[in-house]
Amino acid sequence: MTINNQQGMKIIALGTGGGPIVSRSRAGISTAICVDNATYIVDCGMGSIRNYRSHATWGELRGIFLTHHHSDHIYDLGSYLFTGWQVPGESFSQPIQIYGPGKPLQNPAMPAHSHPKIKGCCGGDHPMVGTAAMVDALIHNVFASDIAIRMADEGRSSPTEWIKAFDIQIPEEAKADPVHNRHPEMEPFVIYEDELVKISTILVDHRLCFPAFGFRFDSKYGSVVISGDTTYSKNCILLAKDADVLMHEVIDLDAILATFPEGPTRDGIAVHLEESHTSYEKVGLVAQEANVKALILHHIVPNTPDSADVQKMVNVAQNDFDGLVLAAEDNDTFNVMDIVKSRLEEGKARELIREANI
């Protein structure tokens, strides 16, 4: 069974909110890239799985690509992996490949012995994990009881036949270092390719959250780049060079800080937000330097109802960018071919989005 039986390339905003919160206004960050009858997911934010199933089936899913391991990008990972595992009429049609950050050689947050709370809470001097190990833990620990019972009771095969996880290997010539060189200048490199799409990646700058990646999807219909979480990044600009669509995160720092009470936690979060995200005053410059056709804002922060002036974000970004600027809402669908053909006015683009969701 397939829902996406049309030829072409489209983007589905499964979740457009940023941050580890439960929001009534937006699901957690997640984006589907659909090429013909195949679907690829970038990040698995909270609540996004319901939106995925409104637009696509498990039989269409080929891969999941994680930009980094912050919780708001992986909350629904287990749900995506095990909901499509041999449920009659709701099953994967081929093994699902998961790509994401590997375990850094050392803790990017500096030695754990200088942070006794980290060592005591997370265990050991290096409390980090790679994507392959994370998925392995989901199979052999978190969902182990469920898996064992269903294999015995329902005759399912092992999920390891259907779920294949890989750590992204950063090229040695990049000379990346988790403490001293988290965002080296480098060239994009290919991590996945099939008959429909080629997926490239590059390191972006998400402060202590290393490694953090952006992804580029190239097909015969066009190109889409997902920035991942990052401050202003020359690498992201290089990855997005001449792409048709750049999906980029955005933050209004003053607005999000206004939602926090005073205190030491607020101060620490303020530093993190300022140094690891891209403000709405700078995101248009990224798109302009990358020479993309369209900029779509997502991972919108703040992500509580009525706290973000999204139109202000769009307007400011538009001042610095010659192309089309839109802010994604959950379940928006963007046809890449329409953007390739012309730099549409926002009103026309919105009409196409509504038509695609009928």
C-alpha positions in Angstrom: 0.0 0.0 0.0 1.3 3.5 -0.8 0.0 7.0 -0.4 2.8 8.8 -2.3 2.0 7.3 -5.7 2.8 10.5 -7.6 6.1 11.1 -9.4 8.2 14.0 -8.1 9.9 15.3 -5.0 8.1 16.9 -2.1 8.8 17.9 1.5 6.4 17.2 4.3 6.7 19.1 7.6 5.9 16.3 10.1 6.9 18.5 13.0 8.1 22.1 13.0 8.7 22.9 16.7 12.1 23.2 18.4 13.1 22.3 21.9 12.4 19.5 24.4 8.9 20.5 25.3 5.3 19.3 24.7 3.6 22.0 22.7 0.0 22.3 21.7 1.0 24.3 18.6 3.6 22.2 16.9 4.9 18.6 16.9 8.6 18.0 17.5 11.0 18.6 14.6 10.8 16.0 11.9 10.8 16.3 8.1 9.9 13.8 5.4 11.5 13.9 2.0 9.4 12.0 -0.6 10.8 11.0 -4.0 8.4 9.1 -6.1 7.1 6.3 -3.9 10.0 6.4 -1.4 10.1 8.4 1.8 13.1 9.4 3.9 12.8 11.0 7.4 15.1 13.5 9.0 14.8 13.5 12.8 12.0 12.0 14.9 10.6 14.7 17.1 7.8 14.1 19.6 4.4 13.6 18.1 5.7 13.6 14.5 4.8 9.9 13.9 1.1 10.7 13.9 1.6 13.2 11.1 3.9 10.8 9.2 1.1 8.2 9.1 -1.3 10.8 7.8 0.9 11.3 4.7 2.8 8.0 4.1 2.8 4.3 4.9 5.5 2.2 6.5 6.0 0.4 3.2 7.3 3.6 1.6 9.9 4.3 4.3 13.5 3.7 3.3 15.6 5.6 5.8 15.8 7.7 8.9 18.6 10.4 9.2 19.4 11.9 12.6 21.1 15.3 12.6 22.2 14.9 16.2 21.2 13.3 19.5 19.4 16.0 21.4 16.2 14.5 22.8 13.8 16.7 20.8 15.2 15.1 17.6 14.9 11.5 18.7 11.9 11.2 21.0 9.9 9.2 18.5 12.7 7.2 17.1 11.6 4.0 18.8 8.0 4.5 17.7 9.1 4.9 14.0 11.2 1.8 14.2 8.9 -0.6 15.9 5.5 0.5 14.6 6.4 -0.7 11.1 7.9 -4.0 12.3 5.7 -6.8 10.8 2.3 -5.5 11.7 -0.2 -6.8 9.1 -1.0 -4.1 6.6 1.3 -1.7 8.4 4.8 -3.1 7.8 8.1 -2.0 6.3 8.6 -3.4 2.8 12.4 -3.4 3.1 15.0 -3.0 5.8 15.0 0.5 7.2 18.4 2.2 7.3 19.2 4.7 10.1 22.1 7.0 9.9 23.2 9.4 12.6 26.1 10.6 14.7 28.7 8.2 16.0 30.2 8.2 19.4 32.8 11.0 19.7 36.3 10.0 20.7 35.9 12.0 23.9 33.2 13.9 25.7 32.6 17.2 23.9 31.5 18.7 27.2 35.1 18.4 28.6 36.3 15.6 30.9 33.5 14.2 33.0 35.7 14.3 36.2 35.3 18.1 36.1 31.6 17.6 36.0 30.8 15.1 38.8 27.1 15.5 38.2 27.5 14.3 34.7 29.5 11.3 35.8 27.1 10.4 38.6 24.0 10.7 36.4 25.1 9.3 33.1 27.9 6.9 34.1 31.6 6.8 33.3 34.0 9.4 32.0 32.5 9.4 28.6 28.7 9.2 28.8 28.0 9.5 25.0 26.6 7.0 22.6 26.5 6.5 18.8 23.5 6.0 16.6 24.2 2.3 16.0 24.5 1.6 19.8 21.4 3.7 20.5 19.3 1.6 18.1 20.9 -1.6 19.5 19.8 -0.5 23.0 16.3 0.1 21.8 16.2 -3.5 20.3 18.0 -5.4 23.1 17.0 -3.4 26.2 14.2 -0.8 25.9 11.9 -2.9 23.8 13.4 -6.3 24.5 10.4 -7.7 26.4 7.9 -6.6 23.8 10.1 -8.0 21.0 10.6 -11.4 22.7 6.9 -11.7 23.4 5.8 -10.7 19.9 8.3 -13.0 18.2 7.1 -16.0 20.3 3.4 -15.1 20.3 2.9 -13.7 16.8 5.6 -15.4 14.8 7.4 -12.2 13.9 11.0 -12.4 12.6 13.8 -10.5 14.5 13.6 -6.7 14.1 17.3 -6.8 13.4 16.3 -8.1 9.9 14.4 -4.9 9.4 16.3 -2.3 11.2 19.9 -1.4 10.2 21.7 1.4 12.0 24.9 3.1 11.0 27.2 5.7 12.6 28.2 8.4 10.1 31.9 8.3 9.7 33.5 11.8 9.5 36.4 11.8 6.9 39.7 11.9 8.7 40.9 14.7 6.5 38.3 17.0 8.1 40.4 16.8 11.3 37.3 17.2 13.4 37.7 17.1 17.1 34.9 16.9 19.7 36.6 19.5 22.0 38.9 21.7 19.9 37.5 21.5 16.3 33.8 20.7 16.3 33.1 22.7 13.1 36.1 22.4 10.8 35.8 23.7 7.2 35.2 20.7 5.1 33.6 19.3 2.0 30.2 17.6 2.0 30.4 13.8 1.7 27.9 11.2 0.6 26.5 8.8 3.1 23.6 7.2 1.2 22.5 6.6 -2.4 19.8 4.6 -4.1 18.1 4.8 -7.5 16.1 7.8 -6.5 18.2 10.0 -4.2 21.8 10.9 -3.1 22.2 12.1 0.4 25.2 14.1 1.5 26.1 15.5 4.9 28.5 17.9 6.6 29.3 19.0 10.1 27.4 22.0 11.4 27.9 24.0 14.6 25.7 23.0 17.5 28.1 23.9 20.3 28.7 21.0 22.7 26.4 18.7 20.8 29.0 17.0 18.6 28.8 15.6 16.0 25.9 17.5 14.5 25.0 17.2 10.9 23.0 18.9 8.1 21.7 16.8 5.2 21.3 17.4 1.5 19.0 15.4 -0.7 19.6 15.4 -4.5 17.2 13.8 -7.0 16.5 14.2 -10.7 13.6 16.5 -9.6 15.6 18.9 -7.4 17.6 19.4 -4.2 16.6 19.9 -0.6 18.9 20.8 2.4 18.0 20.3 6.0 20.3 22.5 8.2 19.9 20.6 11.4 20.5 22.5 14.6 23.2 25.0 14.1 24.4 28.5 14.6 25.5 30.5 11.5 27.6 27.9 9.6 29.8 28.2 6.6 29.6 24.5 6.2 25.8 24.6 6.0 26.1 27.3 3.4 28.5 25.1 1.4 26.1 22.1 1.7 23.2 24.2 0.5 25.0 25.9 -2.4 22.6 26.4 -5.3 20.0 24.1 -3.8 16.3 24.5 -4.6 15.1 24.5 -1.0 16.8 25.1 2.3 14.9 24.1 5.4 16.6 26.0 8.2 16.1 26.2 11.9 15.3 29.6 13.4 15.1 31.2 16.9 13.9 34.4 18.5 16.2 34.6 21.5 14.5 37.4 23.3 11.1 35.7 22.9 12.2 32.4 24.2 14.1 33.9 27.2 11.0 35.8 28.0 9.2 32.5 28.7 11.8 31.4 31.3 11.9 32.5 35.0 15.0 34.1 36.3 17.7 31.7 37.7 20.9 29.9 36.9 19.3 27.4 34.6 17.9 30.3 32.5 21.4 31.8 32.3 22.9 28.5 31.1 20.2 27.9 28.5 20.6 31.5 27.3 24.3 30.8 26.4 23.4 27.5 24.7 20.6 29.1 22.6 22.7 32.0 21.5 25.8 30.0 20.6 24.1 27.0 19.0 21.1 28.3 17.0 20.5 30.7 14.2 18.6 33.9 14.9 15.9 35.2 12.6 18.1 38.2 11.9 20.8 35.9 10.3 18.9 33.1 8.6 18.1 35.1 5.5 21.8 35.8 5.1 22.5 32.1 5.1 20.0 31.5 2.3 21.4 34.4 0.3 25.0 33.2 0.6 24.0 29.7 -0.4 22.1 31.0 -3.4 19.1 28.7 -2.8 15.7 29.3 -4.5 13.6 29.0 -1.4 14.1 29.3 2.4 11.6 27.4 4.6 11.9 28.1 8.4 11.3 25.3 10.8 12.5 24.1 14.2 10.8 27.3 15.4 11.8 28.6 18.8 10.0 29.5 20.9 7.6 26.7 20.5 4.8 27.5 22.9 1.4 28.8 21.6 1.5 32.5 20.7 5.1 33.0 21.9 6.8 33.2 18.4 6.0 36.0 15.9 6.5 33.8 12.9 5.6 36.5 10.4 8.2 38.8 11.9 10.8 36.0 11.4 9.7 35.6 7.7 9.8 39.4 7.1 13.2 39.9 8.5 14.7 36.9 6.7 13.1 38.2 3.5 14.9 41.5 3.8 18.2 39.7 3.4 17.2 37.1 0.8 16.1 37.4 -2.8 14.2 34.2 -3.0 11.0 32.9 -1.4 10.7 32.7 2.4 8.1 30.6 4.1 7.6 29.4 7.7 6.5 25.8 7.9 3.5 24.6 9.9 2.9 21.0 10.8 1.6 19.0 7.8 2.6 21.6 5.2 3.6 19.9 2.0 6.0 21.6 -0.4 6.4 20.5 -4.0 10.0 20.9 -5.0 9.2 21.0 -8.7 7.0 24.0 -8.2 9.8 25.9 -6.5 12.3 24.8 -9.2 10.0 26.2 -12.0 9.6 29.6 -10.4 10.3 31.6 -7.3 6.7 31.7 -6.2 5.0 34.4 -4.3 4.0 33.3 -0.8 0.3 33.4 -1.5 0.7 31.1 -4.5 3.0 28.8 -2.6 0.4 28.5 0.2 -2.3 27.6 -2.4 -0.1 24.7 -3.6 0.5 23.5 -0.1 -3.3 23.4 0.6 -4.0 21.6 -2.6 -1.3 19.0 -1.9 -2.9 18.2 1.5 -6.4 17.7 0.2 
